[in-house]
Amino acid sequence: MQVRPLGDRVLVKPIDEPEKKKGGIIIPDTAKEKPQQGVVIAVGKGRLLESGERAALEVKKGDKVLFRKYSGTEIDIEDDKHLILGESDILATI
């Protein structure tokens, strides 16, 4: 299934942290924090300005990004978790 975000939206696949930490402690799923990093899978065409032109997005497909913890809408695509975020929810590229 192909998903193409609209406007200034971005499709991101979150990167899960490994289950083991440095001390060898395994953290259960219920205690894990939500991931804040991900890889951009697809981007929209950009925000429509009042002049009728489109403002290009600063991120592109393949960028590794840092985003707000509780932002976006979670969707399942072929049994994988993805997020649809607004460009304003993306804090930085890594």
N, CA, C and O atoms as a CHARMM CRD file, in Angstrom:
* protein
*
  376
    1    1 MET  N      0.85000  -1.17200   0.00000 PROA 1      0.00000
    2    1 MET  CA     0.00000   0.00000   0.00000 PROA 1      0.00000
    3    1 MET  C      0.89900   1.23900   0.00000 PROA 1      0.00000
    4    1 MET  O      1.86300   1.31300   0.76100 PROA 1      0.00000
    5    2 GLN  N      0.57500   2.20600  -0.85700 PROA 2      0.00000
    6    2 GLN  CA     1.32400   3.45500  -0.90800 PROA 2      0.00000
    7    2 GLN  C      0.53500   4.55100  -0.21700 PROA 2      0.00000
    8    2 GLN  O     -0.67000   4.69200  -0.42600 PROA 2      0.00000
    9    3 VAL  N      1.23100   5.33100   0.61500 PROA 3      0.00000
   10    3 VAL  CA     0.62200   6.44900   1.31100 PROA 3      0.00000
   11    3 VAL  C      1.39800   7.70200   0.93000 PROA 3      0.00000
   12    3 VAL  O      2.62100   7.74900   1.06000 PROA 3      0.00000
   13    4 ARG  N      0.67600   8.71900   0.45700 PROA 4      0.00000
   14    4 ARG  CA     1.31300   9.98800   0.11300 PROA 4      0.00000
   15    4 ARG  C      0.69700  11.06700   0.98400 PROA 4      0.00000
   16    4 ARG  O     -0.49300  11.35800   0.85900 PROA 4      0.00000
   17    5 PRO  N      1.49700  11.66800   1.87200 PROA 5      0.00000
   18    5 PRO  CA     0.96700  12.72300   2.73200 PROA 5      0.00000
   19    5 PRO  C      0.55200  13.94700   1.92200 PROA 5      0.00000
   20    5 PRO  O      1.09700  14.20300   0.84800 PROA 5      0.00000
   21    6 LEU  N     -0.40300  14.69000   2.43500 PROA 6      0.00000
   22    6 LEU  CA    -0.88400  15.89000   1.77100 PROA 6      0.00000
   23    6 LEU  C     -0.30000  17.13700   2.43000 PROA 6      0.00000
   24    6 LEU  O      0.04100  17.12300   3.61200 PROA 6      0.00000
   25    7 GLY  N     -0.19100  18.20600   1.66100 PROA 7      0.00000
   26    7 GLY  CA     0.25200  19.49700   2.18900 PROA 7      0.00000
   27    7 GLY  C      1.61900  19.42500   2.83500 PROA 7      0.00000
   28    7 GLY  O      2.56900  18.91800   2.23900 PROA 7      0.00000
   29    8 ASP  N      1.72100  19.93400   4.06300 PROA 8      0.00000
   30    8 ASP  CA     3.00900  19.95100   4.76500 PROA 8      0.00000
   31    8 ASP  C      3.15000  18.78600   5.73600 PROA 8      0.00000
   32    8 ASP  O      3.81600  18.91400   6.76300 PROA 8      0.00000
   33    9 ARG  N      2.54300  17.67600   5.42700 PROA 9      0.00000
   34    9 ARG  CA     2.61400  16.47800   6.25900 PROA 9      0.00000
   35    9 ARG  C      3.78100  15.58600   5.81600 PROA 9      0.00000
   36    9 ARG  O      4.22300  15.63000   4.66800 PROA 9      0.00000
   37   10 VAL  N      4.26200  14.77900   6.76500 PROA 10     0.00000
   38   10 VAL  CA     5.40200  13.89500   6.52600 PROA 10     0.00000
   39   10 VAL  C      5.08000  12.51700   7.09800 PROA 10     0.00000
   40   10 VAL  O      4.55800  12.41900   8.20800 PROA 10     0.00000
   41   11 LEU  N      5.38300  11.45500   6.35900 PROA 11     0.00000
   42   11 LEU  CA     5.21700  10.08200   6.82700 PROA 11     0.00000
   43   11 LEU  C      6.55800   9.61000   7.38300 PROA 11     0.00000
   44   11 LEU  O      7.56300   9.60500   6.67300 PROA 11     0.00000
   45   12 VAL  N      6.56800   9.21100   8.66600 PROA 12     0.00000
   46   12 VAL  CA     7.80500   8.82800   9.35600 PROA 12     0.00000
   47   12 VAL  C      7.64700   7.42800   9.92700 PROA 12     0.00000
   48   12 VAL  O      6.60600   7.08400  10.48800 PROA 12     0.00000
   49   13 LYS  N      8.70400   6.61800   9.77500 PROA 13     0.00000
   50   13 LYS  CA     8.74800   5.30800  10.43100 PROA 13     0.00000
   51   13 LYS  C      9.61800   5.46100  11.66600 PROA 13     0.00000
   52   13 LYS  O     10.82100   5.69000  11.54500 PROA 13     0.00000
   53   14 PRO  N      9.02100   5.33600  12.88000 PROA 14     0.00000
   54   14 PRO  CA     9.79300   5.49700  14.11500 PROA 14     0.00000
   55   14 PRO  C     10.88200   4.43400  14.24300 PROA 14     0.00000
   56   14 PRO  O     10.71300   3.28900  13.82300 PROA 14     0.00000
   57   15 ILE  N     12.00300   4.84600  14.83500 PROA 15     0.00000
   58   15 ILE  CA    13.11100   3.93000  15.09900 PROA 15     0.00000
   59   15 ILE  C     13.01800   3.51600  16.56000 PROA 15     0.00000
   60   15 ILE  O     13.12800   4.35200  17.45700 PROA 15     0.00000
   61   16 ASP  N     12.81400   2.22400  16.79800 PROA 16     0.00000
   62   16 ASP  CA    12.72700   1.71000  18.16600 PROA 16     0.00000
   63   16 ASP  C     14.12100   1.55200  18.74600 PROA 16     0.00000
   64   16 ASP  O     15.06200   1.18200  18.04400 PROA 16     0.00000
   65   17 GLU  N     14.24400   1.83600  20.04000 PROA 17     0.00000
   66   17 GLU  CA    15.51000   1.63800  20.72900 PROA 17     0.00000
   67   17 GLU  C     15.69600   0.15000  20.98000 PROA 17     0.00000
   68   17 GLU  O     14.71700  -0.58400  21.11500 PROA 17     0.00000
   69   18 PRO  N     16.94500  -0.30200  21.04500 PROA 18     0.00000
   70   18 PRO  CA    17.16700  -1.72500  21.35500 PROA 18     0.00000
   71   18 PRO  C     16.63900  -2.07000  22.74100 PROA 18     0.00000
   72   18 PRO  O     16.57900  -1.21400  23.62400 PROA 18     0.00000
   73   19 GLU  N     16.25900  -3.32400  22.92200 PROA 19     0.00000
   74   19 GLU  CA    15.64900  -3.74900  24.18100 PROA 19     0.00000
   75   19 GLU  C     16.62800  -3.75800  25.34400 PROA 19     0.00000
   76   19 GLU  O     16.22100  -3.50900  26.47800 PROA 19     0.00000
   77   20 LYS  N     17.90000  -4.03500  25.10500 PROA 20     0.00000
   78   20 LYS  CA    18.88300  -4.09100  26.18300 PROA 20     0.00000
   79   20 LYS  C     19.56700  -2.73600  26.34100 PROA 20     0.00000
   80   20 LYS  O     19.83300  -2.04200  25.36000 PROA 20     0.00000
   81   21 LYS  N     19.84000  -2.38100  27.56200 PROA 21     0.00000
   82   21 LYS  CA    20.61000  -1.18200  27.87400 PROA 21     0.00000
   83   21 LYS  C     22.04900  -1.58400  28.17400 PROA 21     0.00000
   84   21 LYS  O     22.37300  -2.77200  28.14200 PROA 21     0.00000
   85   22 LYS  N     22.91400  -0.62300  28.46400 PROA 22     0.00000
   86   22 LYS  CA    24.33500  -0.89600  28.70900 PROA 22     0.00000
   87   22 LYS  C     24.56300  -1.88100  29.85300 PROA 22     0.00000
   88   22 LYS  O     25.46200  -2.71800  29.77200 PROA 22     0.00000
   89   23 GLY  N     23.78000  -1.79600  30.89200 PROA 23     0.00000
   90   23 GLY  CA    23.95700  -2.66900  32.04900 PROA 23     0.00000
   91   23 GLY  C     23.40900  -4.06900  31.84700 PROA 23     0.00000
   92   23 GLY  O     23.51100  -4.90100  32.74800 PROA 23     0.00000
   93   24 GLY  N     22.82900  -4.35000  30.68400 PROA 24     0.00000
   94   24 GLY  CA    22.26400  -5.65700  30.40400 PROA 24     0.00000
   95   24 GLY  C     20.84200  -5.82100  30.90400 PROA 24     0.00000
   96   24 GLY  O     20.28700  -6.91900  30.85600 PROA 24     0.00000
   97   25 ILE  N     20.24500  -4.72700  31.38800 PROA 25     0.00000
   98   25 ILE  CA    18.87600  -4.79100  31.89800 PROA 25     0.00000
   99   25 ILE  C     17.90900  -4.75500  30.72300 PROA 25     0.00000
  100   25 ILE  O     18.04300  -3.91500  29.83400 PROA 25     0.00000
  101   26 ILE  N     16.94300  -5.65500  30.71400 PROA 26     0.00000
  102   26 ILE  CA    15.92900  -5.66900  29.66000 PROA 26     0.00000
  103   26 ILE  C     14.71500  -4.91200  30.16700 PROA 26     0.00000
  104   26 ILE  O     14.18500  -5.20500  31.23800 PROA 26     0.00000
  105   27 ILE  N     14.28000  -3.92900  29.37900 PROA 27     0.00000
  106   27 ILE  CA    13.14300  -3.09700  29.76900 PROA 27     0.00000
  107   27 ILE  C     11.88100  -3.66700  29.13700 PROA 27     0.00000
  108   27 ILE  O     11.85200  -3.87500  27.92400 PROA 27     0.00000
  109   28 PRO  N     10.83100  -3.92900  29.92300 PROA 28     0.00000
  110   28 PRO  CA     9.59000  -4.46200  29.36300 PROA 28     0.00000
  111   28 PRO  C      8.88400  -3.42200  28.48400 PROA 28     0.00000
  112   28 PRO  O      9.12300  -2.22100  28.61100 PROA 28     0.00000
  113   29 ASP  N      8.02000  -3.90000  27.60200 PROA 29     0.00000
  114   29 ASP  CA     7.30500  -3.01600  26.67500 PROA 29     0.00000
  115   29 ASP  C      6.48700  -1.95200  27.39000 PROA 29     0.00000
  116   29 ASP  O      6.36600  -0.83100  26.89500 PROA 29     0.00000
  117   30 THR  N      5.93100  -2.27800  28.53200 PROA 30     0.00000
  118   30 THR  CA     5.07900  -1.32500  29.24200 PROA 30     0.00000
  119   30 THR  C      5.86500  -0.16100  29.83300 PROA 30     0.00000
  120   30 THR  O      5.28900   0.89300  30.10100 PROA 30     0.00000
  121   31 ALA  N      7.15700  -0.32900  30.03800 PROA 31     0.00000
  122   31 ALA  CA     7.97500   0.72400  30.64500 PROA 31     0.00000
  123   31 ALA  C      8.75300   1.53500  29.61700 PROA 31     0.00000
  124   31 ALA  O      9.40600   2.51500  29.97300 PROA 31     0.00000
  125   32 LYS  N      8.69500   1.14800  28.36500 PROA 32     0.00000
  126   32 LYS  CA     9.44600   1.84900  27.32800 PROA 32     0.00000
  127   32 LYS  C      8.81800   3.19700  27.02100 PROA 32     0.00000
  128   32 LYS  O      7.60100   3.37000  27.09700 PROA 32     0.00000
  129   33 GLU  N      9.67400   4.14500  26.67200 PROA 33     0.00000
  130   33 GLU  CA     9.19200   5.45300  26.24100 PROA 33     0.00000
  131   33 GLU  C      8.89700   5.39500  24.74700 PROA 33     0.00000
  132   33 GLU  O      9.42500   4.55100  24.02400 PROA 33     0.00000
  133   34 LYS  N      8.03700   6.31500  24.30300 PROA 34     0.00000
  134   34 LYS  CA     7.74900   6.39100  22.88100 PROA 34     0.00000
  135   34 LYS  C      8.99500   6.86400  22.14500 PROA 34     0.00000
  136   34 LYS  O      9.70900   7.73200  22.64700 PROA 34     0.00000
  137   35 PRO  N      9.27400   6.31100  20.96300 PROA 35     0.00000
  138   35 PRO  CA    10.44200   6.76300  20.22000 PROA 35     0.00000
  139   35 PRO  C     10.26800   8.20600  19.75100 PROA 35     0.00000
  140   35 PRO  O      9.15300   8.64900  19.47600 PROA 35     0.00000
  141   36 GLN  N     11.37900   8.92800  19.66600 PROA 36     0.00000
  142   36 GLN  CA    11.35800  10.30600  19.19900 PROA 36     0.00000
  143   36 GLN  C     12.19400  10.48100  17.94600 PROA 36     0.00000
  144   36 GLN  O     12.35600  11.60200  17.46300 PROA 36     0.00000
  145   37 GLN  N     12.72500   9.39600  17.41600 PROA 37     0.00000
  146   37 GLN  CA    13.51400   9.45000  16.19700 PROA 37     0.00000
  147   37 GLN  C     12.85700   8.58200  15.14100 PROA 37     0.00000
  148   37 GLN  O     12.18500   7.60000  15.45600 PROA 37     0.00000
  149   38 GLY  N     13.05700   8.95500  13.88800 PROA 38     0.00000
  150   38 GLY  CA    12.49900   8.16000  12.81700 PROA 38     0.00000
  151   38 GLY  C     13.11600   8.51600  11.48100 PROA 38     0.00000
  152   38 GLY  O     13.91400   9.44600  11.37000 PROA 38     0.00000
  153   39 VAL  N     12.73000   7.75700  10.47500 PROA 39     0.00000
  154   39 VAL  CA    13.20000   7.97000   9.11200 PROA 39     0.00000
  155   39 VAL  C     12.01600   8.42800   8.26900 PROA 39     0.00000
  156   39 VAL  O     10.93400   7.84400   8.33000 PROA 39     0.00000
  157   40 VAL  N     12.23300   9.48100   7.48200 PROA 40     0.00000
  158   40 VAL  CA    11.18000  10.01600   6.62300 PROA 40     0.00000
  159   40 VAL  C     10.96100   9.04500   5.46500 PROA 40     0.00000
  160   40 VAL  O     11.89500   8.72100   4.73200 PROA 40     0.00000
  161   41 ILE  N      9.72600   8.58600   5.30700 PROA 41     0.00000
  162   41 ILE  CA     9.36500   7.64800   4.24900 PROA 41     0.00000
  163   41 ILE  C      8.79600   8.38600   3.04300 PROA 41     0.00000
  164   41 ILE  O      9.09700   8.03100   1.90300 PROA 41     0.00000
  165   42 ALA  N      7.97300   9.41500   3.28300 PROA 42     0.00000
  166   42 ALA  CA     7.36300  10.19300   2.19600 PROA 42     0.00000
  167   42 ALA  C      7.03400  11.59200   2.72000 PROA 42     0.00000
  168   42 ALA  O      6.81100  11.78400   3.91500 PROA 42     0.00000
  169   43 VAL  N      7.00900  12.56300   1.80900 PROA 43     0.00000
  170   43 VAL  CA     6.66700  13.94000   2.16700 PROA 43     0.00000
  171   43 VAL  C      5.57700  14.46000   1.24200 PROA 43     0.00000
  172   43 VAL  O      5.43600  14.00600   0.10600 PROA 43     0.00000
  173   44 GLY  N      4.80800  15.42100   1.74700 PROA 44     0.00000
  174   44 GLY  CA     3.78600  16.06300   0.93600 PROA 44     0.00000
  175   44 GLY  C      4.40500  17.09600  -0.00300 PROA 44     0.00000
  176   44 GLY  O      5.62500  17.25300  -0.04700 PROA 44     0.00000
  177   45 LYS  N      3.56600  17.79000  -0.74300 PROA 45     0.00000
  178   45 LYS  CA     4.04800  18.77600  -1.71300 PROA 45     0.00000
  179   45 LYS  C      4.42500  20.10300  -1.07100 PROA 45     0.00000
  180   45 LYS  O      5.09000  20.92000  -1.70700 PROA 45     0.00000
  181   46 GLY  N      4.02300  20.33400   0.15500 PROA 46     0.00000
  182   46 GLY  CA     4.35600  21.58500   0.83500 PROA 46     0.00000
  183   46 GLY  C      3.10500  22.36600   1.17400 PROA 46     0.00000
  184   46 GLY  O      2.01800  22.10000   0.66200 PROA 46     0.00000
  185   47 ARG  N      3.29200  23.35100   2.06400 PROA 47     0.00000
  186   47 ARG  CA     2.17800  24.17800   2.51900 PROA 47     0.00000
  187   47 ARG  C      1.80400  25.17400   1.42700 PROA 47     0.00000
  188   47 ARG  O      2.67600  25.74700   0.77300 PROA 47     0.00000
  189   48 LEU  N      0.51100  25.37500   1.23400 PROA 48     0.00000
  190   48 LEU  CA     0.01100  26.31200   0.23900 PROA 48     0.00000
  191   48 LEU  C      0.00700  27.71400   0.84000 PROA 48     0.00000
  192   48 LEU  O     -0.62900  27.95000   1.86700 PROA 48     0.00000
  193   49 LEU  N      0.71200  28.63600   0.20600 PROA 49     0.00000
  194   49 LEU  CA     0.79600  30.01700   0.66900 PROA 49     0.00000
  195   49 LEU  C     -0.38600  30.82800   0.14500 PROA 49     0.00000
  196   49 LEU  O     -1.09200  30.38600  -0.76200 PROA 49     0.00000
  197   50 GLU  N     -0.59800  32.00800   0.71200 PROA 50     0.00000
  198   50 GLU  CA    -1.69700  32.85900   0.27900 PROA 50     0.00000
  199   50 GLU  C     -1.55200  33.28100  -1.18700 PROA 50     0.00000
  200   50 GLU  O     -2.54600  33.54100  -1.86500 PROA 50     0.00000
  201   51 SER  N     -0.32100  33.34600  -1.66400 PROA 51     0.00000
  202   51 SER  CA    -0.07500  33.74400  -3.05100 PROA 51     0.00000
  203   51 SER  C     -0.40100  32.62700  -4.04500 PROA 51     0.00000
  204   51 SER  O     -0.38700  32.84700  -5.25600 PROA 51     0.00000
  205   52 GLY  N     -0.69500  31.42500  -3.52700 PROA 52     0.00000
  206   52 GLY  CA    -1.00800  30.29100  -4.39700 PROA 52     0.00000
  207   52 GLY  C      0.18900  29.39800  -4.66200 PROA 52     0.00000
  208   52 GLY  O      0.04600  28.33500  -5.26500 PROA 52     0.00000
  209   53 GLU  N      1.36500  29.81300  -4.22200 PROA 53     0.00000
  210   53 GLU  CA     2.57100  29.01000  -4.40500 PROA 53     0.00000
  211   53 GLU  C      2.71200  28.01900  -3.25300 PROA 53     0.00000
  212   53 GLU  O      2.05700  28.15600  -2.22000 PROA 53     0.00000
  213   54 ARG  N      3.55700  27.04000  -3.43800 PROA 54     0.00000
  214   54 ARG  CA     3.80000  26.04100  -2.39400 PROA 54     0.00000
  215   54 ARG  C      5.15200  26.31400  -1.73900 PROA 54     0.00000
  216   54 ARG  O      6.14600  26.55700  -2.42400 PROA 54     0.00000
  217   55 ALA  N      5.17900  26.27300  -0.40500 PROA 55     0.00000
  218   55 ALA  CA     6.42600  26.39000   0.35100 PROA 55     0.00000
  219   55 ALA  C      7.03300  24.99600   0.44800 PROA 55     0.00000
  220   55 ALA  O      6.40800  24.08000   0.98200 PROA 55     0.00000
  221   56 ALA  N      8.23200  24.83500  -0.05900 PROA 56     0.00000
  222   56 ALA  CA     8.88800  23.52700  -0.05300 PROA 56     0.00000
  223   56 ALA  C      9.21400  23.09200   1.36700 PROA 56     0.00000
  224   56 ALA  O      9.51400  23.92000   2.22700 PROA 56     0.00000
  225   57 LEU  N      9.15400  21.78600   1.60500 PROA 57     0.00000
  226   57 LEU  CA     9.48200  21.23500   2.92000 PROA 57     0.00000
  227   57 LEU  C     11.00400  21.19400   3.10300 PROA 57     0.00000
  228   57 LEU  O     11.75100  21.06300   2.13400 PROA 57     0.00000
  229   58 GLU  N     11.44600  21.30600   4.34700 PROA 58     0.00000
  230   58 GLU  CA    12.87700  21.26800   4.63400 PROA 58     0.00000
  231   58 GLU  C     13.40900  19.84500   4.73700 PROA 58     0.00000
  232   58 GLU  O     14.61600  19.63700   4.61900 PROA 58     0.00000
  233   59 VAL  N     12.54700  18.86900   4.95300 PROA 59     0.00000
  234   59 VAL  CA    12.98500  17.47600   5.04600 PROA 59     0.00000
  235   59 VAL  C     12.66700  16.76000   3.74400 PROA 59     0.00000
  236   59 VAL  O     11.78500  17.17100   2.99100 PROA 59     0.00000
  237   60 LYS  N     13.40100  15.68100   3.49200 PROA 60     0.00000
  238   60 LYS  CA    13.17300  14.89300   2.27500 PROA 60     0.00000
  239   60 LYS  C     13.18400  13.41200   2.62900 PROA 60     0.00000
  240   60 LYS  O     13.58000  13.02900   3.73000 PROA 60     0.00000
  241   61 LYS  N     12.75900  12.60700   1.71200 PROA 61     0.00000
  242   61 LYS  CA    12.70500  11.16100   1.90800 PROA 61     0.00000
  243   61 LYS  C     14.09600  10.64900   2.26100 PROA 61     0.00000
  244   61 LYS  O     15.08400  11.00000   1.61500 PROA 61     0.00000
  245   62 GLY  N     14.16100   9.80100   3.31000 PROA 62     0.00000
  246   62 GLY  CA    15.42400   9.21300   3.73200 PROA 62     0.00000
  247   62 GLY  C     16.10100   9.94800   4.88200 PROA 62     0.00000
  248   62 GLY  O     17.04000   9.41500   5.47300 PROA 62     0.00000
  249   63 ASP  N     15.64800  11.16500   5.21900 PROA 63     0.00000
  250   63 ASP  CA    16.23200  11.92100   6.33100 PROA 63     0.00000
  251   63 ASP  C     15.90200  11.23600   7.65300 PROA 63     0.00000
  252   63 ASP  O     14.80500  10.70700   7.82700 PROA 63     0.00000
  253   64 LYS  N     16.85200  11.24700   8.57800 PROA 64     0.00000
  254   64 LYS  CA    16.61300  10.77600   9.94400 PROA 64     0.00000
  255   64 LYS  C     16.25800  12.00900  10.76100 PROA 64     0.00000
  256   64 LYS  O     17.02000  12.97600  10.78800 PROA 64     0.00000
  257   65 VAL  N     15.10700  11.98300  11.42700 PROA 65     0.00000
  258   65 VAL  CA    14.59800  13.17400  12.10200 PROA 65     0.00000
  259   65 VAL  C     14.30100  12.91200  13.57100 PROA 65     0.00000
  260   65 VAL  O     14.12100  11.77200  13.99900 PROA 65     0.00000
  261   66 LEU  N     14.25700  13.99600  14.32300 PROA 66     0.00000
  262   66 LEU  CA    13.86800  13.99800  15.72200 PROA 66     0.00000
  263   66 LEU  C     12.54400  14.74000  15.80200 PROA 66     0.00000
  264   66 LEU  O     12.43700  15.86500  15.31200 PROA 66     0.00000
  265   67 PHE  N     11.51600  14.11900  16.42200 PROA 67     0.00000
  266   67 PHE  CA    10.19800  14.74300  16.45300 PROA 67     0.00000
  267   67 PHE  C      9.65300  14.76700  17.87200 PROA 67     0.00000
  268   67 PHE  O     10.18000  14.10300  18.76400 PROA 67     0.00000
  269   68 ARG  N      8.57800  15.54900  18.07200 PROA 68     0.00000
  270   68 ARG  CA     7.95400  15.66700  19.38700 PROA 68     0.00000
  271   68 ARG  C      7.42900  14.30700  19.82800 PROA 68     0.00000
  272   68 ARG  O      6.98900  13.50500  19.00500 PROA 68     0.00000
  273   69 LYS  N      7.47900  14.05300  21.13700 PROA 69     0.00000
  274   69 LYS  CA     7.15100  12.73500  21.68500 PROA 69     0.00000
  275   69 LYS  C      5.70900  12.30200  21.42100 PROA 69     0.00000
  276   69 LYS  O      5.48500  11.16600  21.00300 PROA 69     0.00000
  277   70 TYR  N      4.74500  13.15800  21.64800 PROA 70     0.00000
  278   70 TYR  CA     3.33800  12.75300  21.52200 PROA 70     0.00000
  279   70 TYR  C      2.65600  13.45300  20.35800 PROA 70     0.00000
  280   70 TYR  O      1.50200  13.86600  20.47900 PROA 70     0.00000
  281   71 SER  N      3.33700  13.59200  19.25100 PROA 71     0.00000
  282   71 SER  CA     2.74800  14.28500  18.11300 PROA 71     0.00000
  283   71 SER  C      2.40200  13.29200  17.00500 PROA 71     0.00000
  284   71 SER  O      2.85400  12.14700  17.01000 PROA 71     0.00000
  285   72 GLY  N      1.60100  13.75000  16.07200 PROA 72     0.00000
  286   72 GLY  CA     1.27100  12.95900  14.90900 PROA 72     0.00000
  287   72 GLY  C      0.16300  11.95000  15.13500 PROA 72     0.00000
  288   72 GLY  O     -0.36100  11.79100  16.23800 PROA 72     0.00000
  289   73 THR  N     -0.16900  11.28300  14.06000 PROA 73     0.00000
  290   73 THR  CA    -1.20000  10.25300  14.05700 PROA 73     0.00000
  291   73 THR  C     -0.54800   8.92800  13.69800 PROA 73     0.00000
  292   73 THR  O      0.11500   8.81300  12.66700 PROA 73     0.00000
  293   74 GLU  N     -0.73700   7.94100  14.53800 PROA 74     0.00000
  294   74 GLU  CA    -0.13300   6.63300  14.31700 PROA 74     0.00000
  295   74 GLU  C     -1.00500   5.81400  13.38700 PROA 74     0.00000
  296   74 GLU  O     -2.21700   5.71800  13.58400 PROA 74     0.00000
  297   75 ILE  N     -0.38600   5.21900  12.36700 PROA 75     0.00000
  298   75 ILE  CA    -1.10200   4.35100  11.42400 PROA 75     0.00000
  299   75 ILE  C     -0.28900   3.07900  11.21500 PROA 75     0.00000
  300   75 ILE  O      0.92000   3.05900  11.44500 PROA 75     0.00000
  301   76 ASP  N     -0.96100   2.01900  10.77800 PROA 76     0.00000
  302   76 ASP  CA    -0.30000   0.76000  10.43400 PROA 76     0.00000
  303   76 ASP  C     -0.27500   0.62100   8.92000 PROA 76     0.00000
  304   76 ASP  O     -1.30900   0.70300   8.25800 PROA 76     0.00000
  305   77 ILE  N      0.92000   0.40900   8.38300 PROA 77     0.00000
  306   77 ILE  CA     1.08300   0.15600   6.95500 PROA 77     0.00000
  307   77 ILE  C      1.81400  -1.17100   6.83500 PROA 77     0.00000
  308   77 ILE  O      2.97300  -1.28300   7.23400 PROA 77     0.00000
  309   78 GLU  N      1.14800  -2.16700   6.29300 PROA 78     0.00000
  310   78 GLU  CA     1.70300  -3.51100   6.13100 PROA 78     0.00000
  311   78 GLU  C      2.30000  -4.01800   7.45000 PROA 78     0.00000
  312   78 GLU  O      3.43300  -4.49700   7.47600 PROA 78     0.00000
  313   79 ASP  N      1.54100  -3.91000   8.53500 PROA 79     0.00000
  314   79 ASP  CA     1.90000  -4.38800   9.87100 PROA 79     0.00000
  315   79 ASP  C      3.08500  -3.66100  10.49800 PROA 79     0.00000
  316   79 ASP  O      3.67000  -4.16700  11.45600 PROA 79     0.00000
  317   80 ASP  N      3.45500  -2.49000   9.98400 PROA 80     0.00000
  318   80 ASP  CA     4.49700  -1.65600  10.57900 PROA 80     0.00000
  319   80 ASP  C      3.87200  -0.36500  11.07300 PROA 80     0.00000
  320   80 ASP  O      2.99500   0.19700  10.41600 PROA 80     0.00000
  321   81 LYS  N      4.32300   0.11000  12.23300 PROA 81     0.00000
  322   81 LYS  CA     3.82900   1.37100  12.78800 PROA 81     0.00000
  323   81 LYS  C      4.50600   2.54400  12.07700 PROA 81     0.00000
  324   81 LYS  O      5.72400   2.55300  11.89800 PROA 81     0.00000
  325   82 HSD  N      3.70400   3.52800  11.67600 PROA 82     0.00000
  326   82 HSD  CA     4.19300   4.75100  11.05900 PROA 82     0.00000
  327   82 HSD  C      3.47200   5.93400  11.69700 PROA 82     0.00000
  328   82 HSD  O      2.42400   5.76900  12.32100 PROA 82     0.00000
  329   83 LEU  N      4.03700   7.11800  11.53700 PROA 83     0.00000
  330   83 LEU  CA     3.42000   8.34500  12.02200 PROA 83     0.00000
  331   83 LEU  C      3.25300   9.31900  10.86600 PROA 83     0.00000
  332   83 LEU  O      4.12600   9.43800  10.00600 PROA 83     0.00000
  333   84 ILE  N      2.12500  10.01400  10.85700 PROA 84     0.00000
  334   84 ILE  CA     1.94900  11.13800   9.94300 PROA 84     0.00000
  335   84 ILE  C      2.04100  12.38500  10.79600 PROA 84     0.00000
  336   84 ILE  O      1.22100  12.60800  11.68600 PROA 84     0.00000
  337   85 LEU  N      3.06000  13.20400  10.51300 PROA 85     0.00000
  338   85 LEU  CA     3.34700  14.39700  11.29300 PROA 85     0.00000
  339   85 LEU  C      3.23100  15.63300  10.41900 PROA 85     0.00000
  340   85 LEU  O      3.42700  15.56700   9.20600 PROA 85     0.00000
  341   86 GLY  N      2.91100  16.76400  11.04100 PROA 86     0.00000
  342   86 GLY  CA     3.04500  18.03500  10.36300 PROA 86     0.00000
  343   86 GLY  C      4.51600  18.42000  10.39600 PROA 86     0.00000
  344   86 GLY  O      5.24000  18.00600  11.30100 PROA 86     0.00000
  345   87 GLU  N      4.96300  19.19600   9.43600 PROA 87     0.00000
  346   87 GLU  CA     6.37000  19.58500   9.40800 PROA 87     0.00000
  347   87 GLU  C      6.75900  20.34200  10.68000 PROA 87     0.00000
  348   87 GLU  O      7.90900  20.26900  11.11300 PROA 87     0.00000
  349   88 SER  N      5.82700  21.05400  11.27300 PROA 88     0.00000
  350   88 SER  CA     6.11300  21.80900  12.49100 PROA 88     0.00000
  351   88 SER  C      6.37500  20.90700  13.69500 PROA 88     0.00000
  352   88 SER  O      6.93500  21.36900  14.68900 PROA 88     0.00000
  353   89 ASP  N      5.98200  19.62000  13.63100 PROA 89     0.00000
  354   89 ASP  CA     6.24700  18.67400  14.72100 PROA 89     0.00000
  355   89 ASP  C      7.65600  18.09300  14.65400 PROA 89     0.00000
  356   89 ASP  O      8.10600  17.45400  15.60500 PROA 89     0.00000
  357   90 ILE  N      8.34900  18.30400  13.55100 PROA 90     0.00000
  358   90 ILE  CA     9.71200  17.82500  13.40300 PROA 90     0.00000
  359   90 ILE  C     10.66200  18.87600  13.97500 PROA 90     0.00000
  360   90 ILE  O     10.63000  20.03800  13.57100 PROA 90     0.00000
  361   91 LEU  N     11.49800  18.46400  14.90800 PROA 91     0.00000
  362   91 LEU  CA    12.37200  19.39200  15.60400 PROA 91     0.00000
  363   91 LEU  C     13.73500  19.55100  14.93600 PROA 91     0.00000
  364   91 LEU  O     14.28800  20.65100  14.92000 PROA 91     0.00000
  365   92 ALA  N     14.28500  18.46300  14.38300 PROA 92     0.00000
  366   92 ALA  CA    15.62900  18.53300  13.79700 PROA 92     0.00000
  367   92 ALA  C     15.87400  17.32800  12.90300 PROA 92     0.00000
  368   92 ALA  O     15.17200  16.32000  12.98500 PROA 92     0.00000
  369   93 THR  N     16.88200  17.45100  12.04900 PROA 93     0.00000
  370   93 THR  CA    17.37700  16.29400  11.30100 PROA 93     0.00000
  371   93 THR  C     18.65100  15.82500  11.98300 PROA 93     0.00000
  372   93 THR  O     19.38800  16.62400  12.56000 PROA 93     0.00000
  373   94 ILE  N     18.90300  14.54400  11.91400 PROA 94     0.00000
  374   94 ILE  CA    20.07700  13.95900  12.58500 PROA 94     0.00000
  375   94 ILE  C     21.06700  13.51400  11.52700 PROA 94     0.00000
  376   94 ILE  O     22.13100  12.99200  11.85800 PROA 94     0.00000
